Amino acid sequence: MNIIFQSPRLYFRKLTEEDVALLLDLDSNPNVTKYMHRPAPTIENILQELHQRILPHYKTYGYGRWAIHLKQDNNFIGTGGLKYMPELDEADMGYQLKEAYWGKGYGYEAARAMLDYGLAVLKLPAIFAKALPENTASWKIMEKCGMQYLEDVMDANGLMVKKYCLNAF
């Protein structure tokens, strides 16, 4: 296992083809994907996302979407990562956790660790994140991490979202 970075209770590693079943299980819970706009979770769709987006992103930018595990038992609890958005020339943070791990501080811990890694190790000048207005849990985590609300913007799916930023300086 190739651990990229850690937080007190979590570790982060690159996703691989061996993770298809884990990703299918994660994306099959409608509560987890409620605020995400992706195709229905099938093995084919997940493999397509891995091969067309996730794995090439690692090679092109050196970072991307990672698997998140608990240190104590190695359980896979979700995914999160930083994605470079060339059309905006900015890095965007996102995450999703299995419902059984909600409300335990893992979302905040994961987001904080990803922000710290992006700023301190990857030397990104700023990291952005977006959430639907009704996704209060996500934008509260962003604010708790020190991210500043910038504005409401239209996302790639044509939905109005809250946009946040954390600068390195």
N, C-alpha and C positions, 0 to 999 in steps of 0.2 A: 504494500500500500504506500502510495506516494503522498504523504501529508505535506501540504503547501504552507499552512499556517494554523495556529491554534488560538483558542481563548481559554479562559479558566475551565469551562466544562465541555467545550466543543473542539472538533478539529475539522478541517476542510481539505478536500482532495479533488483532483480532476475526475470528471465523469468519464466512463468508458462504455463500450458496448455491453459489458457484463452488468451494467446497471439498468438495463431495459425493464426488467421486472419491478425493480424498486421505483422507477419513474412512472411506470404504468399504475402501480398501486397508489402512489402519491397523487397523480393526476386524475384518478378515478373517483376521488371524493369530491362531489360538487361543492361542498363547503370550502375546500382548499382552493378550488379554481374559480370560485364565484366572481372574483374581480379580475380574472385573466381572460384574455381573448385568444384562445388557441384552438386548433381543431380537436375534435373528439379524441380522447386518449386511446390509441391503438398501438400495437407493437410497430406497425408500419410507420405511423406518424412520429412516434418517438425515435425510431431509427433514422428517419428522414431529418428530424431536427438535430439529432446528434451529428450526422454526417454532413449536413448542409450549413449548420450554424455553430453548434457548440464546439466540436473538434477543430474546425478551421479557425475559429476565433482564438483558441489557444495558440495555434501556430502563427497567426498573423499579429496578434497583439500581446501575447504572453500572459493573458489572463482571460477569465470568462466566468461561466456558471459552474459552481462547484457542488459536490455532494457534501452535506453537513452530517456529521456523526457525533454522538455522545462519546466522550472519552471513557466514561465509567464502564460501558458495556459494548461499545462499538456499534450501537444501534444507529441505523440511518434514520434521520428525523426530517430531512427535507433537502432543498437546494437553495442556493443563493449565489450571488456573484456580481461582478462588475462587467458591463458590456459597453464596448466602445461604439458610439453611434456616429459614424462618419458624416452623415447628413447634417448633424448638429455640432460636430467636432467636440463631443463631450462623452464622458464616462457616466453610465447610468447604473445605479444599484437596484437590485431586486432580490426577493427571497420568497420562499413558500415553505411552510412547515406542515408536517402531518398534524391533523387536528388533535390527536392525543397529547401533543407537546405544546399546545397553545396555553397561554396564561401562566407559564412557568418562568418567564424571563428569557427564554431562548431566542425569541425574535429580536429583542433588544441586544442581547449578547452577540448574536450572529451579525446584525447590522453594524454594531460598533466595531467588531473585529474586521469586517470587510472594509469599513471606512478607514480604520487605522492601517490596514495592510495597503490599501490603495494609495493613501497619502504618504505613509512613511517608507514603504518598500518599493512600490511602483512609481512613486514620485509624481502622481497625478496632481495637477494644479487645483482641481476641483472635482467633486463627485456630485452628481445630480440623482434625484429619485422622484418618481411620480406615483400618485395614488388617486383613485377615484374619491370624490368628496365623501361618499358613504362608507369608504373603507377607513373608518376612524382608527382602527387598531394600527394600521400601517403608518398613517401620517402622524399619529401620536408617538410611535417609535422613532420616526425621523426627527421629530422635534426634540425628543428626549436625548437623541444622539448629538444634538447641537446643530442639526441642519436648519437652515433658515428658509421659510416660505418665500418664494419669489413671485409667483403669479399662477393664475389658472390658465392652462394652455390646452390646445386640442392635441390628442395623441394620434398615433398612426392609425388607430381604429376609428377615428372621428369622434372620440369621446372627450368631454371636458375633464381634465384632471388637475390636481394640485401639484405644482412643481416646487421642489425643494433643492437646496444646494448646501454643500459644506466645502469651503475653500481651504487650501493648504496654508494660507497666510493669515 
